Amino acid sequence: MVFEKITAIIAEHLGCSADSISRNSTFEDLGIDSLDTVEMVMQLEGDLGIELELENKLSTVGELVEFVESKL
């Protein structure tokens, strides 16, 4: 569920297909900068009703999924 939600947000943000995003996709490869990341995390917080404090820099979609799942 979390992976699908994150890929949907990324796909919407980038205007691409969610199917083209994998757990191993890096934010750099996807062209996502730190401002994009903040915006997407804020959207995730609203959609999931949780608060996410990013303590460490996350590099891949999979790392973000694991981080979000640890907060649920």
N, CA, C, O and CB atoms as a CASP TS submission, in Angstrom:
PFRMAT TS
TARGET T0000
AUTHOR 0000-0000-0000
METHOD Language model
MODEL 1
PARENT N/A
ATOM      1  N   MET     1       0.809  -1.186   0.000  1.00  0.00           N
ATOM      2  CA  MET     1       0.000   0.000   0.000  1.00  0.00           C
ATOM      3  C   MET     1       0.859   1.259   0.000  1.00  0.00           C
ATOM      4  O   MET     1       0.588   2.186  -0.764  1.00  0.00           O
ATOM      5  CB  MET     1      -0.924  -0.007   1.187  1.00  0.00           C
ATOM      6  N   VAL     2       1.889   1.310   0.842  1.00  0.00           N
ATOM      7  CA  VAL     2       2.744   2.495   0.931  1.00  0.00           C
ATOM      8  C   VAL     2       3.508   2.695  -0.374  1.00  0.00           C
ATOM      9  O   VAL     2       3.593   3.815  -0.879  1.00  0.00           O
ATOM     10  CB  VAL     2       3.727   2.369   2.115  1.00  0.00           C
ATOM     11  N   PHE     3       4.063   1.618  -0.920  1.00  0.00           N
ATOM     12  CA  PHE     3       4.807   1.715  -2.182  1.00  0.00           C
ATOM     13  C   PHE     3       3.912   2.272  -3.287  1.00  0.00           C
ATOM     14  O   PHE     3       4.323   3.161  -4.033  1.00  0.00           O
ATOM     15  CB  PHE     3       5.366   0.333  -2.594  1.00  0.00           C
ATOM     16  N   GLU     4       2.705   1.757  -3.389  1.00  0.00           N
ATOM     17  CA  GLU     4       1.786   2.210  -4.430  1.00  0.00           C
ATOM     18  C   GLU     4       1.430   3.684  -4.245  1.00  0.00           C
ATOM     19  O   GLU     4       1.338   4.430  -5.220  1.00  0.00           O
ATOM     20  CB  GLU     4       0.512   1.355  -4.426  1.00  0.00           C
ATOM     21  N   LYS     5       1.231   4.103  -2.997  1.00  0.00           N
ATOM     22  CA  LYS     5       0.895   5.497  -2.708  1.00  0.00           C
ATOM     23  C   LYS     5       2.048   6.406  -3.098  1.00  0.00           C
ATOM     24  O   LYS     5       1.847   7.444  -3.728  1.00  0.00           O
ATOM     25  CB  LYS     5       0.551   5.679  -1.218  1.00  0.00           C
ATOM     26  N   ILE     6       3.259   6.009  -2.719  1.00  0.00           N
ATOM     27  CA  ILE     6       4.438   6.822  -3.026  1.00  0.00           C
ATOM     28  C   ILE     6       4.669   6.901  -4.531  1.00  0.00           C
ATOM     29  O   ILE     6       4.939   7.979  -5.060  1.00  0.00           O
ATOM     30  CB  ILE     6       5.682   6.249  -2.331  1.00  0.00           C
ATOM     31  N   THR     7       4.565   5.775  -5.221  1.00  0.00           N
ATOM     32  CA  THR     7       4.787   5.814  -6.672  1.00  0.00           C
ATOM     33  C   THR     7       3.710   6.639  -7.370  1.00  0.00           C
ATOM     34  O   THR     7       3.991   7.299  -8.371  1.00  0.00           O
ATOM     35  CB  THR     7       4.815   4.388  -7.252  1.00  0.00           C
ATOM     36  N   ALA     8       2.484   6.612  -6.856  1.00  0.00           N
ATOM     37  CA  ALA     8       1.414   7.429  -7.445  1.00  0.00           C
ATOM     38  C   ALA     8       1.723   8.912  -7.268  1.00  0.00           C
ATOM     39  O   ALA     8       1.525   9.700  -8.193  1.00  0.00           O
ATOM     40  CB  ALA     8       0.047   7.087  -6.803  1.00  0.00           C
ATOM     41  N   ILE     9       2.204   9.296  -6.095  1.00  0.00           N
ATOM     42  CA  ILE     9       2.548  10.700  -5.839  1.00  0.00           C
ATOM     43  C   ILE     9       3.713  11.128  -6.726  1.00  0.00           C
ATOM     44  O   ILE     9       3.683  12.208  -7.317  1.00  0.00           O
ATOM     45  CB  ILE     9       2.904  10.916  -4.347  1.00  0.00           C
ATOM     46  N   ILE    10       4.735  10.285  -6.820  1.00  0.00           N
ATOM     47  CA  ILE    10       5.891  10.613  -7.663  1.00  0.00           C
ATOM     48  C   ILE    10       5.466  10.734  -9.119  1.00  0.00           C
ATOM     49  O   ILE    10       5.848  11.681  -9.806  1.00  0.00           O
ATOM     50  CB  ILE    10       6.996   9.544  -7.518  1.00  0.00           C
ATOM     51  N   ALA    11       4.683   9.785  -9.582  1.00  0.00           N
ATOM     52  CA  ALA    11       4.235   9.793 -10.977  1.00  0.00           C
ATOM     53  C   ALA    11       3.422  11.045 -11.275  1.00  0.00           C
ATOM     54  O   ALA    11       3.593  11.668 -12.322  1.00  0.00           O
ATOM     55  CB  ALA    11       3.405   8.536 -11.284  1.00  0.00           C
ATOM     56  N   GLU    12       2.537  11.411 -10.353  1.00  0.00           N
ATOM     57  CA  GLU    12       1.728  12.615 -10.535  1.00  0.00           C
ATOM     58  C   GLU    12       2.628  13.845 -10.576  1.00  0.00           C
ATOM     59  O   GLU    12       2.442  14.735 -11.406  1.00  0.00           O
ATOM     60  CB  GLU    12       0.680  12.749  -9.405  1.00  0.00           C
ATOM     61  N   HIS    13       3.598  13.885  -9.677  1.00  0.00           N
ATOM     62  CA  HIS    13       4.513  15.021  -9.579  1.00  0.00           C
ATOM     63  C   HIS    13       5.369  15.166 -10.831  1.00  0.00           C
ATOM     64  O   HIS    13       5.621  16.278 -11.297  1.00  0.00           O
ATOM     65  CB  HIS    13       5.407  14.871  -8.357  1.00  0.00           C
ATOM     66  N   LEU    14       5.813  14.033 -11.372  1.00  0.00           N
ATOM     67  CA  LEU    14       6.715  14.056 -12.526  1.00  0.00           C
ATOM     68  C   LEU    14       5.986  13.956 -13.861  1.00  0.00           C
ATOM     69  O   LEU    14       6.575  14.203 -14.913  1.00  0.00           O
ATOM     70  CB  LEU    14       7.708  12.932 -12.417  1.00  0.00           C
ATOM     71  N   GLY    15       4.712  13.594 -13.819  1.00  0.00           N
ATOM     72  CA  GLY    15       3.968  13.422 -15.055  1.00  0.00           C
ATOM     73  C   GLY    15       4.404  12.200 -15.837  1.00  0.00           C
ATOM     74  O   GLY    15       4.477  12.222 -17.065  1.00  0.00           O
ATOM     75  N   CYS    16       4.695  11.120 -15.096  1.00  0.00           N
ATOM     76  CA  CYS    16       5.102   9.871 -15.747  1.00  0.00           C
ATOM     77  C   CYS    16       4.215   8.730 -15.237  1.00  0.00           C
ATOM     78  O   CYS    16       3.325   8.943 -14.414  1.00  0.00           O
ATOM     79  CB  CYS    16       6.617   9.562 -15.476  1.00  0.00           C
ATOM     80  N   SER    17       4.467   7.532 -15.732  1.00  0.00           N
ATOM     81  CA  SER    17       3.701   6.365 -15.316  1.00  0.00           C
ATOM     82  C   SER    17       4.270   5.795 -14.015  1.00  0.00           C
ATOM     83  O   SER    17       5.485   5.673 -13.861  1.00  0.00           O
ATOM     84  CB  SER    17       3.705   5.292 -16.424  1.00  0.00           C
ATOM     85  N   ALA    18       3.378   5.447 -13.080  1.00  0.00           N
ATOM     86  CA  ALA    18       3.812   4.828 -11.824  1.00  0.00           C
ATOM     87  C   ALA    18       4.520   3.503 -12.083  1.00  0.00           C
ATOM     88  O   ALA    18       5.368   3.083 -11.296  1.00  0.00           O
ATOM     89  CB  ALA    18       2.612   4.609 -10.890  1.00  0.00           C
ATOM     90  N   ASP    19       4.169   2.840 -13.196  1.00  0.00           N
ATOM     91  CA  ASP    19       4.799   1.559 -13.531  1.00  0.00           C
ATOM     92  C   ASP    19       6.286   1.704 -13.834  1.00  0.00           C
ATOM     93  O   ASP    19       7.028   0.724 -13.775  1.00  0.00           O
ATOM     94  CB  ASP    19       4.098   0.932 -14.721  1.00  0.00           C
ATOM     95  N   SER    20       6.727   2.921 -14.158  1.00  0.00           N
ATOM     96  CA  SER    20       8.134   3.135 -14.499  1.00  0.00           C
ATOM     97  C   SER    20       9.001   3.365 -13.264  1.00  0.00           C
ATOM     98  O   SER    20      10.213   3.547 -13.377  1.00  0.00           O
ATOM     99  CB  SER    20       8.265   4.317 -15.440  1.00  0.00           C
ATOM    100  N   ILE    21       8.374   3.357 -12.080  1.00  0.00           N
ATOM    101  CA  ILE    21       9.094   3.619 -10.829  1.00  0.00           C
ATOM    102  C   ILE    21       9.210   2.323 -10.035  1.00  0.00           C
ATOM    103  O   ILE    21       8.218   1.628  -9.813  1.00  0.00           O
ATOM    104  CB  ILE    21       8.375   4.718  -9.987  1.00  0.00           C
ATOM    105  N   SER    22      10.436   2.004  -9.607  1.00  0.00           N
ATOM    106  CA  SER    22      10.652   0.795  -8.806  1.00  0.00           C
ATOM    107  C   SER    22      11.218   1.180  -7.445  1.00  0.00           C
ATOM    108  O   SER    22      11.567   2.337  -7.209  1.00  0.00           O
ATOM    109  CB  SER    22      11.607  -0.192  -9.535  1.00  0.00           C
ATOM    110  N   ARG    23      11.305   0.206  -6.561  1.00  0.00           N
ATOM    111  CA  ARG    23      11.901   0.442  -5.241  1.00  0.00           C
ATOM    112  C   ARG    23      13.369   0.857  -5.367  1.00  0.00           C
ATOM    113  O   ARG    23      13.897   1.554  -4.501  1.00  0.00           O
ATOM    114  CB  ARG    23      11.783  -0.821  -4.365  1.00  0.00           C
ATOM    115  N   ASN    24      14.021   0.428  -6.442  1.00  0.00           N
ATOM    116  CA  ASN    24      15.434   0.740  -6.638  1.00  0.00           C
ATOM    117  C   ASN    24      15.663   2.065  -7.350  1.00  0.00           C
ATOM    118  O   ASN    24      16.804   2.507  -7.487  1.00  0.00           O
ATOM    119  CB  ASN    24      16.092  -0.359  -7.412  1.00  0.00           C
ATOM    120  N   SER    25      14.582   2.704  -7.808  1.00  0.00           N
ATOM    121  CA  SER    25      14.718   3.999  -8.480  1.00  0.00           C
ATOM    122  C   SER    25      15.278   5.016  -7.492  1.00  0.00           C
ATOM    123  O   SER    25      14.779   5.148  -6.375  1.00  0.00           O
ATOM    124  CB  SER    25      13.348   4.482  -9.054  1.00  0.00           C
ATOM    125  N   THR    26      16.316   5.730  -7.912  1.00  0.00           N
ATOM    126  CA  THR    26      16.852   6.780  -7.045  1.00  0.00           C
ATOM    127  C   THR    26      16.148   8.081  -7.376  1.00  0.00           C
ATOM    128  O   THR    26      15.690   8.292  -8.499  1.00  0.00           O
ATOM    129  CB  THR    26      18.398   6.925  -7.210  1.00  0.00           C
ATOM    130  N   PHE    27      16.069   8.948  -6.383  1.00  0.00           N
ATOM    131  CA  PHE    27      15.433  10.242  -6.605  1.00  0.00           C
ATOM    132  C   PHE    27      16.229  11.042  -7.628  1.00  0.00           C
ATOM    133  O   PHE    27      15.664  11.792  -8.424  1.00  0.00           O
ATOM    134  CB  PHE    27      15.310  11.028  -5.282  1.00  0.00           C
ATOM    135  N   GLU    28      17.546  10.872  -7.598  1.00  0.00           N
ATOM    136  CA  GLU    28      18.404  11.560  -8.566  1.00  0.00           C
ATOM    137  C   GLU    28      18.074  11.108  -9.992  1.00  0.00           C
ATOM    138  O   GLU    28      17.923  11.934 -10.892  1.00  0.00           O
ATOM    139  CB  GLU    28      19.898  11.295  -8.252  1.00  0.00           C
ATOM    140  N   ASP    29      17.963   9.801 -10.188  1.00  0.00           N
ATOM    141  CA  ASP    29      17.627   9.273 -11.514  1.00  0.00           C
ATOM    142  C   ASP    29      16.263   9.765 -11.987  1.00  0.00           C
ATOM    143  O   ASP    29      16.050   9.983 -13.180  1.00  0.00           O
ATOM    144  CB  ASP    29      17.649   7.745 -11.497  1.00  0.00           C
ATOM    145  N   LEU    30      15.340   9.937 -11.038  1.00  0.00           N
ATOM    146  CA  LEU    30      13.994  10.393 -11.376  1.00  0.00           C
ATOM    147  C   LEU    30      13.935  11.907 -11.581  1.00  0.00           C
ATOM    148  O   LEU    30      12.921  12.439 -12.034  1.00  0.00           O
ATOM    149  CB  LEU    30      13.018   9.983 -10.285  1.00  0.00           C
ATOM    150  N   GLY    31      15.028  12.594 -11.245  1.00  0.00           N
ATOM    151  CA  GLY    31      15.055  14.044 -11.390  1.00  0.00           C
ATOM    152  C   GLY    31      14.345  14.771 -10.264  1.00  0.00           C
ATOM    153  O   GLY    31      13.823  15.869 -10.455  1.00  0.00           O
ATOM    154  N   ILE    32      14.327  14.154  -9.087  1.00  0.00           N
ATOM    155  CA  ILE    32      13.649  14.730  -7.923  1.00  0.00           C
ATOM    156  C   ILE    32      14.691  15.409  -7.043  1.00  0.00           C
ATOM    157  O   ILE    32      15.648  14.778  -6.595  1.00  0.00           O
ATOM    158  CB  ILE    32      12.867  13.636  -7.119  1.00  0.00           C
ATOM    159  N   ASP    33      14.491  16.715  -6.798  1.00  0.00           N
ATOM    160  CA  ASP    33      15.426  17.426  -5.935  1.00  0.00           C
ATOM    161  C   ASP    33      14.862  17.527  -4.515  1.00  0.00           C
ATOM    162  O   ASP    33      13.790  16.997  -4.224  1.00  0.00           O
ATOM    163  CB  ASP    33      15.725  18.831  -6.501  1.00  0.00           C
ATOM    164  N   SER    34      15.596  18.214  -3.641  1.00  0.00           N
ATOM    165  CA  SER    34      15.189  18.261  -2.234  1.00  0.00           C
ATOM    166  C   SER    34      13.856  18.987  -2.046  1.00  0.00           C
ATOM    167  O   SER    34      13.076  18.612  -1.171  1.00  0.00           O
ATOM    168  CB  SER    34      16.268  18.944  -1.400  1.00  0.00           C
ATOM    169  N   LEU    35      13.581  20.009  -2.842  1.00  0.00           N
ATOM    170  CA  LEU    35      12.298  20.706  -2.732  1.00  0.00           C
ATOM    171  C   LEU    35      11.153  19.787  -3.140  1.00  0.00           C
ATOM    172  O   LEU    35      10.105  19.768  -2.496  1.00  0.00           O
ATOM    173  CB  LEU    35      12.294  21.977  -3.601  1.00  0.00           C
ATOM    174  N   ASP    36      11.359  19.022  -4.219  1.00  0.00           N
ATOM    175  CA  ASP    36      10.352  18.042  -4.645  1.00  0.00           C
ATOM    176  C   ASP    36      10.084  17.043  -3.520  1.00  0.00           C
ATOM    177  O   ASP    36       8.936  16.692  -3.246  1.00  0.00           O
ATOM    178  CB  ASP    36      10.817  17.299  -5.928  1.00  0.00           C
ATOM    179  N   THR    37      11.147  16.599  -2.882  1.00  0.00           N
ATOM    180  CA  THR    37      11.023  15.607  -1.807  1.00  0.00           C
ATOM    181  C   THR    37      10.178  16.165  -0.663  1.00  0.00           C
ATOM    182  O   THR    37       9.299  15.474  -0.148  1.00  0.00           O
ATOM    183  CB  THR    37      12.420  15.189  -1.287  1.00  0.00           C
ATOM    184  N   VAL    38      10.438  17.404  -0.266  1.00  0.00           N
ATOM    185  CA  VAL    38       9.680  18.032   0.813  1.00  0.00           C
ATOM    186  C   VAL    38       8.204  18.100   0.443  1.00  0.00           C
ATOM    187  O   VAL    38       7.342  17.780   1.261  1.00  0.00           O
ATOM    188  CB  VAL    38      10.226  19.443   1.116  1.00  0.00           C
ATOM    189  N   GLU    39       7.913  18.514  -0.780  1.00  0.00           N
ATOM    190  CA  GLU    39       6.515  18.619  -1.226  1.00  0.00           C
ATOM    191  C   GLU    39       5.823  17.263  -1.204  1.00  0.00           C
ATOM    192  O   GLU    39       4.671  17.153  -0.785  1.00  0.00           O
ATOM    193  CB  GLU    39       6.445  19.214  -2.638  1.00  0.00           C
ATOM    194  N   MET    40       6.531  16.232  -1.656  1.00  0.00           N
ATOM    195  CA  MET    40       5.937  14.894  -1.687  1.00  0.00           C
ATOM    196  C   MET    40       5.740  14.338  -0.283  1.00  0.00           C
ATOM    197  O   MET    40       4.733  13.681  -0.016  1.00  0.00           O
ATOM    198  CB  MET    40       6.812  13.945  -2.501  1.00  0.00           C
ATOM    199  N   VAL    41       6.690  14.593   0.621  1.00  0.00           N
ATOM    200  CA  VAL    41       6.551  14.138   2.007  1.00  0.00           C
ATOM    201  C   VAL    41       5.349  14.828   2.659  1.00  0.00           C
ATOM    202  O   VAL    41       4.600  14.195   3.403  1.00  0.00           O
ATOM    203  CB  VAL    41       7.853  14.425   2.816  1.00  0.00           C
ATOM    204  N   MET    42       5.165  16.115   2.384  1.00  0.00           N
ATOM    205  CA  MET    42       4.009  16.830   2.934  1.00  0.00           C
ATOM    206  C   MET    42       2.711  16.227   2.407  1.00  0.00           C
ATOM    207  O   MET    42       1.743  16.094   3.157  1.00  0.00           O
ATOM    208  CB  MET    42       4.081  18.333   2.583  1.00  0.00           C
ATOM    209  N   GLN    43       2.679  15.865   1.145  1.00  0.00           N
ATOM    210  CA  GLN    43       1.488  15.232   0.577  1.00  0.00           C
ATOM    211  C   GLN    43       1.249  13.871   1.222  1.00  0.00           C
ATOM    212  O   GLN    43       0.112  13.519   1.535  1.00  0.00           O
ATOM    213  CB  GLN    43       1.629  15.082  -0.952  1.00  0.00           C
ATOM    214  N   LEU    44       2.319  13.109   1.421  1.00  0.00           N
ATOM    215  CA  LEU    44       2.201  11.802   2.087  1.00  0.00           C
ATOM    216  C   LEU    44       1.654  11.962   3.497  1.00  0.00           C
ATOM    217  O   LEU    44       0.786  11.199   3.921  1.00  0.00           O
ATOM    218  CB  LEU    44       3.565  11.089   2.130  1.00  0.00           C
ATOM    219  N   GLU    45       2.161  12.952   4.221  1.00  0.00           N
ATOM    220  CA  GLU    45       1.683  13.188   5.583  1.00  0.00           C
ATOM    221  C   GLU    45       0.173  13.437   5.587  1.00  0.00           C
ATOM    222  O   GLU    45      -0.555  12.889   6.414  1.00  0.00           O
ATOM    223  CB  GLU    45       2.425  14.385   6.216  1.00  0.00           C
ATOM    224  N   GLY    46      -0.277  14.257   4.664  1.00  0.00           N
ATOM    225  CA  GLY    46      -1.700  14.551   4.582  1.00  0.00           C
ATOM    226  C   GLY    46      -2.522  13.342   4.188  1.00  0.00           C
ATOM    227  O   GLY    46      -3.577  13.078   4.765  1.00  0.00           O
ATOM    228  N   ASP    47      -2.029  12.605   3.194  1.00  0.00           N
ATOM    229  CA  ASP    47      -2.769  11.442   2.696  1.00  0.00           C
ATOM    230  C   ASP    47      -2.837  10.321   3.723  1.00  0.00           C
ATOM    231  O   ASP    47      -3.854   9.637   3.837  1.00  0.00           O
ATOM    232  CB  ASP    47      -2.131  10.926   1.421  1.00  0.00           C
ATOM    233  N   LEU    48      -1.750  10.133   4.470  1.00  0.00           N
ATOM    234  CA  LEU    48      -1.684   9.014   5.412  1.00  0.00           C
ATOM    235  C   LEU    48      -2.022   9.418   6.843  1.00  0.00           C
ATOM    236  O   LEU    48      -2.185   8.558   7.708  1.00  0.00           O
ATOM    237  CB  LEU    48      -0.308   8.400   5.377  1.00  0.00           C
ATOM    238  N   GLY    49      -2.128  10.725   7.098  1.00  0.00           N
ATOM    239  CA  GLY    49      -2.463  11.186   8.439  1.00  0.00           C
ATOM    240  C   GLY    49      -1.383  10.933   9.459  1.00  0.00           C
ATOM    241  O   GLY    49      -1.670  10.646  10.621  1.00  0.00           O
ATOM    242  N   ILE    50      -0.128  11.038   9.025  1.00  0.00           N
ATOM    243  CA  ILE    50       0.997  10.839   9.942  1.00  0.00           C
ATOM    244  C   ILE    50       1.982  11.986   9.779  1.00  0.00           C
ATOM    245  O   ILE    50       1.925  12.737   8.805  1.00  0.00           O
ATOM    246  CB  ILE    50       1.696   9.472   9.685  1.00  0.00           C
ATOM    247  N   GLU    51       2.880  12.110  10.739  1.00  0.00           N
ATOM    248  CA  GLU    51       3.926  13.127  10.657  1.00  0.00           C
ATOM    249  C   GLU    51       5.244  12.442  10.353  1.00  0.00           C
ATOM    250  O   GLU    51       5.612  11.469  11.011  1.00  0.00           O
ATOM    251  CB  GLU    51       4.020  13.952  11.973  1.00  0.00           C
ATOM    252  N   LEU    52       5.954  12.947   9.359  1.00  0.00           N
ATOM    253  CA  LEU    52       7.223  12.350   8.944  1.00  0.00           C
ATOM    254  C   LEU    52       8.342  13.361   9.116  1.00  0.00           C
ATOM    255  O   LEU    52       8.348  14.401   8.458  1.00  0.00           O
ATOM    256  CB  LEU    52       7.154  11.862   7.479  1.00  0.00           C
ATOM    257  N   GLU    53       9.282  13.064   9.990  1.00  0.00           N
ATOM    258  CA  GLU    53      10.463  13.898  10.156  1.00  0.00           C
ATOM    259  C   GLU    53      11.631  13.173   9.515  1.00  0.00           C
ATOM    260  O   GLU    53      12.094  12.150  10.019  1.00  0.00           O
ATOM    261  CB  GLU    53      10.743  14.210  11.663  1.00  0.00           C
ATOM    262  N   LEU    54      12.103  13.709   8.404  1.00  0.00           N
ATOM    263  CA  LEU    54      13.220  13.075   7.709  1.00  0.00           C
ATOM    264  C   LEU    54      14.523  13.426   8.419  1.00  0.00           C
ATOM    265  O   LEU    54      15.030  14.540   8.289  1.00  0.00           O
ATOM    266  CB  LEU    54      13.270  13.514   6.221  1.00  0.00           C
ATOM    267  N   GLU    55      15.059  12.470   9.169  1.00  0.00           N
ATOM    268  CA  GLU    55      16.310  12.690   9.880  1.00  0.00           C
ATOM    269  C   GLU    55      17.502  12.460   8.959  1.00  0.00           C
ATOM    270  O   GLU    55      18.516  13.152   9.048  1.00  0.00           O
ATOM    271  CB  GLU    55      16.398  11.774  11.102  1.00  0.00           C
ATOM    272  N   ASN    56      17.366  11.498   8.094  1.00  0.00           N
ATOM    273  CA  ASN    56      18.466  11.130   7.201  1.00  0.00           C
ATOM    274  C   ASN    56      18.052  11.344   5.755  1.00  0.00           C
ATOM    275  O   ASN    56      16.868  11.311   5.418  1.00  0.00           O
ATOM    276  CB  ASN    56      18.894   9.662   7.428  1.00  0.00           C
ATOM    277  N   LYS    57      19.044  11.562   4.914  1.00  0.00           N
ATOM    278  CA  LYS    57      18.769  11.716   3.497  1.00  0.00           C
ATOM    279  C   LYS    57      18.438  10.337   2.914  1.00  0.00           C
ATOM    280  O   LYS    57      19.180   9.374   3.105  1.00  0.00           O
ATOM    281  CB  LYS    57      19.982  12.368   2.756  1.00  0.00           C
ATOM    282  N   LEU    58      17.343  10.266   2.220  1.00  0.00           N
ATOM    283  CA  LEU    58      16.934   9.016   1.579  1.00  0.00           C
ATOM    284  C   LEU    58      17.267   9.119   0.103  1.00  0.00           C
ATOM    285  O   LEU    58      17.058  10.164  -0.514  1.00  0.00           O
ATOM    286  CB  LEU    58      15.408   8.726   1.796  1.00  0.00           C
ATOM    287  N   SER    59      17.787   8.029  -0.470  1.00  0.00           N
ATOM    288  CA  SER    59      18.245   8.065  -1.855  1.00  0.00           C
ATOM    289  C   SER    59      17.321   7.360  -2.829  1.00  0.00           C
ATOM    290  O   SER    59      17.260   7.722  -4.004  1.00  0.00           O
ATOM    291  CB  SER    59      19.594   7.461  -1.945  1.00  0.00           C
ATOM    292  N   THR    60      16.598   6.349  -2.346  1.00  0.00           N
ATOM    293  CA  THR    60      15.777   5.553  -3.255  1.00  0.00           C
ATOM    294  C   THR    60      14.317   5.533  -2.815  1.00  0.00           C
ATOM    295  O   THR    60      13.988   5.853  -1.673  1.00  0.00           O
ATOM    296  CB  THR    60      16.315   4.128  -3.342  1.00  0.00           C
ATOM    297  N   VAL    61      13.474   5.159  -3.728  1.00  0.00           N
ATOM    298  CA  VAL    61      12.049   5.009  -3.437  1.00  0.00           C
ATOM    299  C   VAL    61      11.867   3.955  -2.346  1.00  0.00           C
ATOM    300  O   VAL    61      11.055   4.135  -1.438  1.00  0.00           O
ATOM    301  CB  VAL    61      11.254   4.619  -4.721  1.00  0.00           C
ATOM    302  N   GLY    62      12.615   2.862  -2.431  1.00  0.00           N
ATOM    303  CA  GLY    62      12.529   1.796  -1.430  1.00  0.00           C
ATOM    304  C   GLY    62      12.865   2.278  -0.028  1.00  0.00           C
ATOM    305  O   GLY    62      12.217   1.879   0.939  1.00  0.00           O
ATOM    306  N   GLU    63      13.881   3.138   0.089  1.00  0.00           N
ATOM    307  CA  GLU    63      14.244   3.688   1.405  1.00  0.00           C
ATOM    308  C   GLU    63      13.110   4.545   1.956  1.00  0.00           C
ATOM    309  O   GLU    63      12.828   4.508   3.154  1.00  0.00           O
ATOM    310  CB  GLU    63      15.545   4.523   1.310  1.00  0.00           C
ATOM    311  N   LEU    64      12.460   5.316   1.087  1.00  0.00           N
ATOM    312  CA  LEU    64      11.334   6.136   1.526  1.00  0.00           C
ATOM    313  C   LEU    64      10.169   5.254   1.964  1.00  0.00           C
ATOM    314  O   LEU    64       9.510   5.545   2.963  1.00  0.00           O
ATOM    315  CB  LEU    64      10.889   7.089   0.402  1.00  0.00           C
ATOM    316  N   VAL    65       9.914   4.185   1.225  1.00  0.00           N
ATOM    317  CA  VAL    65       8.835   3.250   1.583  1.00  0.00           C
ATOM    318  C   VAL    65       9.101   2.663   2.975  1.00  0.00           C
ATOM    319  O   VAL    65       8.208   2.640   3.822  1.00  0.00           O
ATOM    320  CB  VAL    65       8.714   2.107   0.520  1.00  0.00           C
ATOM    321  N   GLU    66      10.326   2.190   3.207  1.00  0.00           N
ATOM    322  CA  GLU    66      10.671   1.588   4.488  1.00  0.00           C
ATOM    323  C   GLU    66      10.537   2.605   5.625  1.00  0.00           C
ATOM    324  O   GLU    66      10.062   2.275   6.712  1.00  0.00           O
ATOM    325  CB  GLU    66      12.096   1.025   4.445  1.00  0.00           C
ATOM    326  N   PHE    67      10.959   3.842   5.361  1.00  0.00           N
ATOM    327  CA  PHE    67      10.859   4.901   6.371  1.00  0.00           C
ATOM    328  C   PHE    67       9.405   5.169   6.734  1.00  0.00           C
ATOM    329  O   PHE    67       9.058   5.243   7.913  1.00  0.00           O
ATOM    330  CB  PHE    67      11.523   6.193   5.866  1.00  0.00           C
ATOM    331  N   VAL    68       8.558   5.315   5.724  1.00  0.00           N
ATOM    332  CA  VAL    68       7.138   5.592   5.965  1.00  0.00           C
ATOM    333  C   VAL    68       6.486   4.425   6.699  1.00  0.00           C
ATOM    334  O   VAL    68       5.724   4.631   7.643  1.00  0.00           O
ATOM    335  CB  VAL    68       6.400   5.866   4.634  1.00  0.00           C
ATOM    336  N   GLU    69       6.784   3.200   6.268  1.00  0.00           N
ATOM    337  CA  GLU    69       6.196   2.020   6.918  1.00  0.00           C
ATOM    338  C   GLU    69       6.597   1.953   8.396  1.00  0.00           C
ATOM    339  O   GLU    69       5.813   1.501   9.231  1.00  0.00           O
ATOM    340  CB  GLU    69       6.636   0.728   6.190  1.00  0.00           C
ATOM    341  N   SER    70       7.807   2.397   8.718  1.00  0.00           N
ATOM    342  CA  SER    70       8.258   2.361  10.120  1.00  0.00           C
ATOM    343  C   SER    70       7.486   3.354  10.982  1.00  0.00           C
ATOM    344  O   SER    70       7.477   3.230  12.206  1.00  0.00           O
ATOM    345  CB  SER    70       9.761   2.662  10.206  1.00  0.00           C
ATOM    346  N   LYS    71       6.840   4.335  10.360  1.00  0.00           N
ATOM    347  CA  LYS    71       6.092   5.362  11.093  1.00  0.00           C
ATOM    348  C   LYS    71       4.612   5.032  11.225  1.00  0.00           C
ATOM    349  O   LYS    71       3.886   5.706  11.956  1.00  0.00           O
ATOM    350  CB  LYS    71       6.248   6.699  10.408  1.00  0.00           C
ATOM    351  N   LEU    72       4.160   3.995  10.520  1.00  0.00           N
ATOM    352  CA  LEU    72       2.731   3.629  10.564  1.00  0.00           C
ATOM    353  C   LEU    72       2.412   2.766  11.766  1.00  0.00           C
ATOM    354  O   LEU    72       1.262   2.371  11.955  1.00  0.00           O
ATOM    355  CB  LEU    72       2.326   2.894   9.287  1.00  0.00           C
TER
END
